[in-house]
Amino acid sequence: MSESPSAPSPTATSLPLTSRIAARLGTFAPTWAIFGLLLVHICFIPPLGAFYFYVIALFTGLLALAFGIAAVIVTRNDPNGPGRTGGWLGMASGAVMITVTIAGMGDGGGSPPINDITTNLEDPPAFASAADVPDFEGRDMSYPADFVPIVRASYSDLQTVEVARDPADAFAHAVATAEELGWEVVHRDAAAGTINARESSAVFKFVDDVVIRIRPGAGSGSAIDLRSKSRDGRGDLGANAKRIRAFFAAYGA
């Protein structure tokens, strides 16, 4: 008696097109995002490059989610079949990308699309010259006039802070506070009462520049102003305002 031929196993080409696309996009999205982050952390690409990698990964994840849903619908009569795997993979990948994006935005999603915040809109602290901080070479470090009404409306809590310390003591304490927060102090001018520092974000390594200005205040105290400016993009998801608040909280003002 001759053996009955066994049923052929399903191949990739026999799977529904939606399942194949969902699986491929679902695999590509997180891989592309991780690849971009790896490149920026080894300093192979700039922070904005890693961000573009992530944007591509996010849109790919959204497509994977859409095709994943379509694949699950197409294979609804075969819930345990191989076509379902691609569908679930696409849906899971898209859901992960959306979740990570929302988590990364935190509560900054409603922040205005500006990236230069200061406590003194009438007389914003000026950054050091490019001779003192070479990173400022070729960059416009002046304060954007169109940001003034936006900051006034959105960040009314950010104001010049008066402290009881004399200017010399206030200056030294400001340097110590900046370093305590993990900022890199790149220039200090005790005579002018200014401290320039920078901080890099943990994920994309975006760099924000900060200038702290200390002047004599009322009586024997000091008046402290801060300005925090992002190097890339127009919006900052509220990061610069948070940085200013964090400084004054750590300073004890």
Contacts in CASP RR format, 6 or more apart in sequence:
PFRMAT RR
TARGET T0000
AUTHOR 0000-0000-0000
METHOD contacts of the structure
MODEL  1
MSESPSAPSPTATSLPLTSRIAARLGTFAPTWAIFGLLLVHICFIPPLGA
FYFYVIALFTGLLALAFGIAAVIVTRNDPNGPGRTGGWLGMASGAVMITV
TIAGMGDGGGSPPINDITTNLEDPPAFASAADVPDFEGRDMSYPADFVPI
VRASYSDLQTVEVARDPADAFAHAVATAEELGWEVVHRDAAAGTINARES
SAVFKFVDDVVIRIRPGAGSGSAIDLRSKSRDGRGDLGANAKRIRAFFAA
YGA
10 81 0 8 1.000
10 82 0 8 1.000
12 20 0 8 1.000
15 82 0 8 1.000
15 83 0 8 1.000
15 86 0 8 1.000
16 71 0 8 1.000
16 74 0 8 1.000
16 75 0 8 1.000
16 83 0 8 1.000
18 67 0 8 1.000
18 68 0 8 1.000
18 70 0 8 1.000
18 71 0 8 1.000
18 74 0 8 1.000
18 87 0 8 1.000
19 68 0 8 1.000
19 71 0 8 1.000
19 74 0 8 1.000
19 75 0 8 1.000
19 82 0 8 1.000
19 83 0 8 1.000
19 84 0 8 1.000
19 85 0 8 1.000
19 86 0 8 1.000
19 87 0 8 1.000
20 86 0 8 1.000
21 67 0 8 1.000
21 71 0 8 1.000
22 64 0 8 1.000
22 67 0 8 1.000
22 68 0 8 1.000
22 70 0 8 1.000
22 71 0 8 1.000
22 86 0 8 1.000
22 87 0 8 1.000
22 89 0 8 1.000
22 90 0 8 1.000
22 91 0 8 1.000
23 85 0 8 1.000
23 86 0 8 1.000
23 87 0 8 1.000
23 89 0 8 1.000
23 90 0 8 1.000
25 60 0 8 1.000
25 61 0 8 1.000
25 63 0 8 1.000
25 64 0 8 1.000
25 67 0 8 1.000
25 90 0 8 1.000
25 93 0 8 1.000
26 60 0 8 1.000
26 61 0 8 1.000
26 64 0 8 1.000
26 89 0 8 1.000
26 90 0 8 1.000
26 92 0 8 1.000
26 93 0 8 1.000
26 94 0 8 1.000
27 89 0 8 1.000
27 93 0 8 1.000
28 57 0 8 1.000
28 60 0 8 1.000
28 64 0 8 1.000
29 57 0 8 1.000
29 58 0 8 1.000
29 60 0 8 1.000
29 61 0 8 1.000
29 64 0 8 1.000
29 93 0 8 1.000
29 94 0 8 1.000
29 97 0 8 1.000
30 57 0 8 1.000
30 93 0 8 1.000
30 96 0 8 1.000
30 97 0 8 1.000
32 53 0 8 1.000
32 56 0 8 1.000
32 57 0 8 1.000
32 60 0 8 1.000
33 53 0 8 1.000
33 54 0 8 1.000
33 57 0 8 1.000
33 58 0 8 1.000
33 97 0 8 1.000
35 53 0 8 1.000
36 45 0 8 1.000
36 49 0 8 1.000
36 50 0 8 1.000
36 53 0 8 1.000
36 54 0 8 1.000
37 50 0 8 1.000
37 53 0 8 1.000
37 54 0 8 1.000
37 203 0 8 1.000
37 204 0 8 1.000
39 45 0 8 1.000
39 50 0 8 1.000
39 53 0 8 1.000
40 46 0 8 1.000
40 47 0 8 1.000
40 49 0 8 1.000
40 50 0 8 1.000
40 204 0 8 1.000
40 205 0 8 1.000
41 205 0 8 1.000
45 53 0 8 1.000
46 232 0 8 1.000
47 201 0 8 1.000
47 204 0 8 1.000
47 205 0 8 1.000
47 206 0 8 1.000
47 207 0 8 1.000
47 232 0 8 1.000
48 232 0 8 1.000
48 233 0 8 1.000
50 204 0 8 1.000
50 205 0 8 1.000
51 204 0 8 1.000
51 206 0 8 1.000
51 232 0 8 1.000
54 204 0 8 1.000
57 97 0 8 1.000
58 97 0 8 1.000
58 98 0 8 1.000
58 101 0 8 1.000
60 97 0 8 1.000
61 90 0 8 1.000
61 93 0 8 1.000
61 94 0 8 1.000
61 97 0 8 1.000
61 98 0 8 1.000
62 94 0 8 1.000
62 97 0 8 1.000
62 98 0 8 1.000
64 89 0 8 1.000
64 90 0 8 1.000
64 91 0 8 1.000
64 93 0 8 1.000
64 94 0 8 1.000
65 90 0 8 1.000
65 91 0 8 1.000
65 93 0 8 1.000
65 94 0 8 1.000
65 95 0 8 1.000
65 98 0 8 1.000
67 87 0 8 1.000
67 90 0 8 1.000
68 86 0 8 1.000
68 87 0 8 1.000
68 88 0 8 1.000
68 89 0 8 1.000
68 90 0 8 1.000
68 91 0 8 1.000
69 87 0 8 1.000
69 91 0 8 1.000
71 83 0 8 1.000
71 84 0 8 1.000
71 86 0 8 1.000
71 87 0 8 1.000
71 90 0 8 1.000
72 84 0 8 1.000
72 87 0 8 1.000
72 88 0 8 1.000
72 91 0 8 1.000
75 81 0 8 1.000
75 83 0 8 1.000
75 84 0 8 1.000
75 87 0 8 1.000
78 84 0 8 1.000
104 203 0 8 1.000
105 237 0 8 1.000
106 237 0 8 1.000
108 237 0 8 1.000
108 238 0 8 1.000
109 237 0 8 1.000
111 154 0 8 1.000
111 235 0 8 1.000
111 236 0 8 1.000
111 237 0 8 1.000
111 238 0 8 1.000
111 241 0 8 1.000
112 150 0 8 1.000
112 154 0 8 1.000
112 235 0 8 1.000
113 234 0 8 1.000
113 235 0 8 1.000
114 144 0 8 1.000
114 147 0 8 1.000
114 150 0 8 1.000
114 151 0 8 1.000
114 234 0 8 1.000
114 235 0 8 1.000
114 236 0 8 1.000
115 229 0 8 1.000
115 230 0 8 1.000
115 233 0 8 1.000
115 234 0 8 1.000
115 235 0 8 1.000
115 236 0 8 1.000
115 240 0 8 1.000
116 143 0 8 1.000
116 144 0 8 1.000
116 147 0 8 1.000
116 227 0 8 1.000
116 228 0 8 1.000
116 229 0 8 1.000
116 230 0 8 1.000
116 240 0 8 1.000
117 151 0 8 1.000
117 155 0 8 1.000
117 158 0 8 1.000
117 227 0 8 1.000
117 228 0 8 1.000
117 229 0 8 1.000
117 236 0 8 1.000
117 238 0 8 1.000
117 240 0 8 1.000
117 241 0 8 1.000
117 244 0 8 1.000
118 124 0 8 1.000
118 125 0 8 1.000
118 143 0 8 1.000
118 151 0 8 1.000
118 158 0 8 1.000
118 225 0 8 1.000
118 226 0 8 1.000
118 227 0 8 1.000
118 228 0 8 1.000
119 158 0 8 1.000
119 159 0 8 1.000
119 160 0 8 1.000
119 161 0 8 1.000
119 224 0 8 1.000
119 225 0 8 1.000
119 226 0 8 1.000
119 227 0 8 1.000
119 244 0 8 1.000
120 159 0 8 1.000
120 160 0 8 1.000
120 225 0 8 1.000
120 227 0 8 1.000
121 148 0 8 1.000
121 151 0 8 1.000
121 152 0 8 1.000
123 225 0 8 1.000
124 143 0 8 1.000
124 225 0 8 1.000
124 227 0 8 1.000
125 194 0 8 1.000
125 211 0 8 1.000
125 212 0 8 1.000
125 213 0 8 1.000
125 225 0 8 1.000
125 226 0 8 1.000
125 227 0 8 1.000
126 141 0 8 1.000
126 194 0 8 1.000
126 211 0 8 1.000
127 133 0 8 1.000
127 136 0 8 1.000
127 141 0 8 1.000
127 196 0 8 1.000
127 209 0 8 1.000
127 211 0 8 1.000
127 227 0 8 1.000
127 229 0 8 1.000
128 136 0 8 1.000
128 186 0 8 1.000
128 187 0 8 1.000
128 189 0 8 1.000
128 194 0 8 1.000
128 196 0 8 1.000
128 211 0 8 1.000
129 136 0 8 1.000
130 136 0 8 1.000
130 137 0 8 1.000
130 138 0 8 1.000
130 139 0 8 1.000
132 187 0 8 1.000
132 189 0 8 1.000
132 196 0 8 1.000
133 186 0 8 1.000
133 187 0 8 1.000
133 196 0 8 1.000
135 186 0 8 1.000
135 198 0 8 1.000
135 209 0 8 1.000
136 209 0 8 1.000
139 231 0 8 1.000
141 229 0 8 1.000
143 227 0 8 1.000
151 158 0 8 1.000
155 241 0 8 1.000
157 245 0 8 1.000
158 241 0 8 1.000
158 244 0 8 1.000
158 245 0 8 1.000
160 223 0 8 1.000
160 224 0 8 1.000
160 225 0 8 1.000
161 223 0 8 1.000
161 224 0 8 1.000
161 225 0 8 1.000
161 248 0 8 1.000
161 253 0 8 1.000
162 217 0 8 1.000
162 218 0 8 1.000
162 221 0 8 1.000
162 222 0 8 1.000
162 223 0 8 1.000
162 224 0 8 1.000
163 170 0 8 1.000
163 221 0 8 1.000
163 222 0 8 1.000
163 224 0 8 1.000
163 251 0 8 1.000
163 253 0 8 1.000
164 220 0 8 1.000
164 221 0 8 1.000
165 173 0 8 1.000
165 221 0 8 1.000
165 222 0 8 1.000
166 220 0 8 1.000
166 221 0 8 1.000
166 222 0 8 1.000
167 193 0 8 1.000
167 214 0 8 1.000
167 215 0 8 1.000
167 216 0 8 1.000
167 221 0 8 1.000
167 222 0 8 1.000
168 190 0 8 1.000
169 222 0 8 1.000
170 214 0 8 1.000
170 221 0 8 1.000
170 222 0 8 1.000
170 224 0 8 1.000
171 190 0 8 1.000
171 193 0 8 1.000
171 195 0 8 1.000
171 214 0 8 1.000
173 251 0 8 1.000
174 195 0 8 1.000
174 212 0 8 1.000
174 214 0 8 1.000
174 224 0 8 1.000
174 251 0 8 1.000
175 185 0 8 1.000
175 188 0 8 1.000
175 195 0 8 1.000
177 247 0 8 1.000
177 250 0 8 1.000
177 251 0 8 1.000
178 185 0 8 1.000
178 195 0 8 1.000
178 197 0 8 1.000
178 210 0 8 1.000
178 212 0 8 1.000
178 247 0 8 1.000
179 185 0 8 1.000
180 250 0 8 1.000
181 199 0 8 1.000
181 246 0 8 1.000
181 247 0 8 1.000
181 250 0 8 1.000
182 199 0 8 1.000
183 197 0 8 1.000
183 198 0 8 1.000
183 199 0 8 1.000
183 210 0 8 1.000
184 197 0 8 1.000
184 198 0 8 1.000
184 199 0 8 1.000
185 195 0 8 1.000
185 196 0 8 1.000
185 197 0 8 1.000
186 196 0 8 1.000
186 197 0 8 1.000
186 198 0 8 1.000
187 194 0 8 1.000
187 195 0 8 1.000
187 196 0 8 1.000
188 194 0 8 1.000
188 195 0 8 1.000
188 196 0 8 1.000
189 195 0 8 1.000
193 213 0 8 1.000
193 214 0 8 1.000
193 215 0 8 1.000
194 211 0 8 1.000
194 212 0 8 1.000
194 213 0 8 1.000
194 214 0 8 1.000
195 211 0 8 1.000
195 212 0 8 1.000
195 214 0 8 1.000
196 209 0 8 1.000
196 210 0 8 1.000
196 211 0 8 1.000
197 209 0 8 1.000
197 210 0 8 1.000
197 211 0 8 1.000
197 212 0 8 1.000
198 207 0 8 1.000
198 208 0 8 1.000
198 209 0 8 1.000
198 210 0 8 1.000
199 207 0 8 1.000
199 208 0 8 1.000
199 210 0 8 1.000
199 243 0 8 1.000
200 206 0 8 1.000
200 207 0 8 1.000
200 208 0 8 1.000
201 207 0 8 1.000
201 208 0 8 1.000
201 239 0 8 1.000
206 230 0 8 1.000
206 231 0 8 1.000
206 232 0 8 1.000
207 230 0 8 1.000
207 231 0 8 1.000
207 232 0 8 1.000
208 228 0 8 1.000
208 229 0 8 1.000
208 230 0 8 1.000
208 231 0 8 1.000
208 236 0 8 1.000
208 239 0 8 1.000
208 240 0 8 1.000
208 243 0 8 1.000
209 228 0 8 1.000
209 229 0 8 1.000
209 231 0 8 1.000
210 226 0 8 1.000
210 227 0 8 1.000
210 228 0 8 1.000
210 229 0 8 1.000
210 243 0 8 1.000
210 247 0 8 1.000
211 226 0 8 1.000
211 227 0 8 1.000
212 224 0 8 1.000
212 225 0 8 1.000
212 226 0 8 1.000
212 247 0 8 1.000
213 224 0 8 1.000
213 225 0 8 1.000
213 226 0 8 1.000
213 227 0 8 1.000
214 222 0 8 1.000
214 223 0 8 1.000
214 224 0 8 1.000
215 222 0 8 1.000
215 223 0 8 1.000
215 225 0 8 1.000
216 222 0 8 1.000
216 223 0 8 1.000
217 223 0 8 1.000
224 248 0 8 1.000
224 251 0 8 1.000
224 253 0 8 1.000
226 244 0 8 1.000
226 247 0 8 1.000
226 248 0 8 1.000
228 239 0 8 1.000
228 240 0 8 1.000
228 241 0 8 1.000
228 243 0 8 1.000
228 244 0 8 1.000
229 240 0 8 1.000
230 236 0 8 1.000
230 239 0 8 1.000
230 240 0 8 1.000
END
